[in-house]
Amino acid sequence: MDQQFGLKDWLVGFFMILLFSFMINRLFFFSPGAAEVTSSYILYPAIKIQKFFTDPIARYFAKKTDVNTLQEKISNLSIENQDLQATVISLKATINFESATQEIRDYKQKYDFSNQKIVQVLMRSFDDSGHFFWVDAGSNKGVSINMIAIYKNSIIGRVIQVNSLYSKIALITDKRSKIAVSCTQTKSVGIYEGHNNFEPTLEFVPHYKTLEENDLVISTGQGLVYPSGFAVGKIKRFEIQDVAYQAIIEPLINLDHLEFCYLVSL
């Protein structure tokens, strides 16, 4: 009996030692068992298949997001470019005023604009008979024939008729408008002419001179009708006809939507 009890204790002790050793091994020296190994072989193909299908989808959506981001940046850059273009036009005009001649640099002192009059456009007409504004100021407010209509340093037109309460302005797109001008970049000079349409021209520029698209066109003051140093438009396109250029000028001011302008005297 004692011998059997001793053997049983020995077996129990041996089993406890094995169990303790197994637990130590699992805790500190873990290695996958048969179940884990078998599961890994089953899951590996599924993981590969999932990666095969999901990676292209992920790349597609990432690329789509990048394209949308770039399109948004392009749109923002386009808006910034338009704002910068407006600033460049203003700076080019300023540089031209400062560098061309003393007369242009001092044009504000040469012409008395202290009595400039702001007027409202009452009615407008754009047809084959002419391009005109009727404004709400006449002889009652000191308006006189040949006063110049300007807006943001651009020539709008010239007063050709004055009544007691209103006046009539022939716009720079009217066929009556002929203005001596100079290009700010190339310094080529010519005559700006209206034609009762929205594509006035730059005439009498010899073919051996140089013109550039988008070059700003500024009045020179020759002829003593229009003051010097004011914009009339920019060159839209040009071609050589015989021995001279014919250039199409794009007005800087949208005359069809202008509501107010200034009248000044030379």
C-alpha positions in Angstrom: 0.0 0.0 0.0 2.8 2.4 0.9 4.5 1.5 -2.4 1.4 2.3 -4.5 0.9 5.6 -2.7 4.5 6.6 -3.4 4.2 5.7 -7.1 1.0 7.7 -7.3 2.6 10.7 -5.7 5.5 10.4 -8.1 3.2 10.4 -11.1 1.3 13.4 -9.9 4.5 15.2 -9.2 5.8 14.4 -12.6 2.6 15.6 -14.3 2.7 18.9 -12.3 6.3 19.4 -13.4 5.3 18.8 -17.1 2.3 21.2 -16.7 4.5 23.9 -15.0 7.1 23.5 -17.8 4.4 23.8 -20.5 3.1 27.0 -18.9 6.5 28.5 -18.6 7.2 27.7 -22.2 3.9 29.3 -23.4 4.5 32.4 -21.3 8.1 33.1 -22.1 9.0 31.0 -25.1 5.8 31.1 -27.1 5.8 29.2 -30.3 2.7 28.5 -32.5 1.1 25.2 -32.1 -0.5 23.0 -34.7 -3.7 24.9 -34.7 -2.0 28.2 -35.3 0.2 26.8 -38.1 -2.8 25.2 -39.8 -4.8 28.5 -39.5 -1.9 30.4 -41.0 -1.9 28.2 -44.1 -5.6 28.7 -44.5 -5.6 32.5 -44.0 -2.5 33.3 -46.1 -4.3 32.8 -49.6 -7.3 34.8 -48.4 -5.0 37.7 -47.3 -3.2 37.6 -50.6 -6.4 37.7 -52.6 -7.8 40.5 -50.4 -4.6 42.5 -51.1 -4.8 41.8 -54.8 -8.2 43.4 -55.0 -8.0 46.1 -52.4 -4.7 47.7 -53.3 -5.8 48.8 -56.9 -9.0 50.2 -55.4 -7.1 52.1 -52.7 -4.7 53.5 -55.4 -7.7 54.6 -57.6 -9.3 56.6 -54.8 -6.0 58.1 -53.8 -5.4 59.1 -57.4 -8.9 60.5 -57.6 -8.4 62.6 -54.5 -5.1 63.9 -55.8 -6.7 64.9 -59.1 -9.5 66.7 -57.3 -7.0 68.5 -55.2 -5.0 69.6 -58.2 -8.1 70.8 -60.0 -9.0 72.9 -57.0 -5.5 74.3 -56.9 -5.6 75.1 -60.7 -8.9 76.9 -60.2 -7.5 79.0 -57.3 -4.3 79.8 -59.3 -6.5 80.9 -62.3 -8.3 83.4 -60.0 -5.0 84.6 -58.6 -3.6 85.0 -62.2 -6.6 87.2 -63.1 -6.0 89.4 -60.0 -2.3 89.6 -60.8 -3.0 90.5 -64.4 -5.1 93.5 -63.3 -2.3 94.6 -61.0 0.3 94.2 -63.8 -1.8 96.4 -66.1 -2.0 99.1 -63.4 1.7 98.9 -62.7 2.6 99.1 -66.5 0.5 102.2 -66.8 2.2 103.7 -63.7 5.6 102.9 -65.1 4.8 104.4 -68.4 3.5 107.5 -66.7 6.7 107.8 -64.7 9.2 107.0 -67.5 7.9 108.3 -70.8 8.1 112.1 -70.4 7.9 114.8 -67.8 4.6 115.8 -69.3 3.1 112.4 -68.6 4.7 112.2 -65.1 3.0 115.5 -64.2 -0.2 115.0 -66.0 -2.2 115.5 -62.8 -0.7 118.9 -62.4 -1.0 119.7 -66.1 -4.7 119.1 -66.2 -7.0 120.6 -63.5 -9.1 117.7 -62.2 -10.1 119.5 -59.1 -13.5 120.3 -60.7 -14.1 116.8 -62.0 -17.7 115.8 -62.0 -19.1 112.4 -61.3 -22.1 111.7 -63.5 -24.6 108.8 -63.8 -25.3 107.1 -67.1 -29.0 107.6 -67.8 -29.2 105.9 -71.2 -26.8 104.2 -73.6 -27.0 103.5 -77.3 -24.8 101.0 -79.4 -25.9 100.8 -83.0 -24.7 101.7 -86.5 -25.5 105.4 -86.0 -23.0 105.7 -83.1 -22.1 104.7 -79.5 -23.3 107.2 -76.9 -24.0 107.8 -73.3 -26.5 110.3 -72.0 -25.6 111.4 -68.5 -27.4 113.3 -65.7 -25.4 116.5 -65.9 -25.6 119.5 -68.2 -24.9 123.2 -68.3 -26.7 123.4 -64.9 -23.7 121.6 -63.4 -21.0 123.3 -65.5 -20.6 120.6 -68.2 -19.2 121.9 -71.5 -18.5 120.6 -75.0 -15.2 118.5 -75.3 -15.1 117.6 -71.6 -13.5 114.1 -71.3 -15.2 111.2 -69.7 -12.9 108.9 -67.7 -13.1 105.9 -65.4 -10.3 104.3 -63.5 -7.6 106.1 -65.6 -9.2 105.0 -68.8 -10.8 107.3 -71.4 -14.5 106.6 -71.8 -15.4 109.3 -74.4 -15.9 113.0 -75.1 -18.9 115.3 -74.5 -20.3 116.3 -77.9 -23.7 117.8 -76.8 -24.8 119.7 -73.7 -28.3 120.5 -72.7 -29.5 122.2 -69.5 -30.0 119.0 -67.6 -28.2 116.3 -69.4 -25.3 115.7 -71.8 -24.4 113.4 -74.6 -21.0 111.6 -74.7 -19.5 110.0 -77.8 -17.8 106.9 -76.5 -14.3 105.7 -77.6 -15.9 102.9 -79.6 -17.8 105.5 -81.6 -16.6 106.3 -85.1 -16.0 109.9 -84.2 -13.3 108.8 -81.7 -9.7 109.2 -83.0 -7.0 109.4 -80.4 -3.2 109.6 -80.7 -1.8 106.7 -78.7 1.4 104.9 -77.8 2.0 101.2 -76.8 3.6 100.9 -73.4 5.9 97.9 -74.2 7.0 98.6 -77.7 6.6 102.4 -77.7 5.0 102.2 -81.2 2.7 105.1 -81.8 -0.5 105.3 -84.0 -4.1 106.5 -84.1 -6.8 104.7 -82.1 -10.1 104.7 -84.1 -13.6 103.7 -83.1 -15.9 102.0 -85.6 -19.3 101.9 -84.0 -18.5 98.4 -82.7 -16.6 96.9 -79.8 -13.5 96.3 -81.8 -11.8 99.6 -82.3 -8.5 99.6 -84.2 -5.0 101.0 -83.9 -4.1 102.5 -87.3 -1.0 104.0 -89.1 1.6 101.9 -87.4 4.3 101.2 -90.0 5.0 97.5 -90.7 8.7 97.8 -89.6 7.6 98.8 -86.1 6.8 96.2 -83.4 3.4 95.3 -81.8 2.7 92.8 -79.0 -0.6 91.2 -78.0 -2.0 92.5 -74.6 0.2 95.5 -74.8 -1.5 98.5 -73.0 -2.4 101.4 -75.3 -2.1 104.9 -73.8 -3.1 108.3 -75.0 -0.3 110.7 -75.9 -2.1 114.0 -75.7 -1.3 115.0 -79.3 -4.1 116.8 -81.0 -5.1 118.7 -77.8 -8.5 116.9 -77.6 -7.7 114.0 -75.2 -5.3 114.3 -72.3 -2.1 112.2 -72.2 -1.5 109.2 -69.9 -4.9 107.5 -70.0 -5.6 104.0 -71.2 -7.9 103.3 -74.2 -7.5 99.5 -74.2 -5.0 96.7 -74.9 -4.0 95.0 -78.2 -6.2 92.0 -78.8 -4.7 90.9 -82.1 -3.0 92.4 -85.2 -1.9 91.8 -88.7 0.0 93.6 -91.5 -2.0 95.1 -94.3 0.2 96.4 -97.1 2.8 98.6 -95.4 1.1 99.1 -92.0 -0.4 97.2 -89.1 -4.1 97.0 -88.4 -4.5 96.0 -84.7 -7.8 95.3 -82.9 -8.0 97.0 -79.5 -10.0 95.6 -76.6 -11.4 98.3 -74.3 -10.5 97.9 -70.6 -13.9 99.1 -69.4 -17.1 97.2 -70.1 -19.1 100.2 -71.5 -22.3 98.2 -71.6 -22.4 97.9 -67.8 -20.8 101.1 -66.7 -23.1 103.1 -64.4 -20.9 106.1 -63.5 -18.0 108.1 -64.9 -16.1 111.4 -64.4 -16.1 114.4 -66.6 -12.9 116.5 -66.6 -11.7 119.5 -68.6 -8.3 119.9 -70.2 
